[in-house]
Amino acid sequence: MVIHSYNRYISAILFSEIFGSTIFILMFIFYITGEYHGITERRFYPGQLHRKV
């Protein structure tokens, strides 16, 4: 039982590391292409975008 929970803990850490690295790579690509800035503007500042337009 203890070994089983330990294995689940390790698998969770591995999954989080893989998931985090993929998100980091996606954010890096979005930052380079300039799409990340547009996504954050649309997501967090909809009012400012409407005022600009």
Secondary structure, DSSP 8 states (H G I E B T S, - for coil): -HHHHHHHHHHHHHHHHHHHHHHHHHHHHHHHHTHHHHHHHHHH-HHHHHHH-
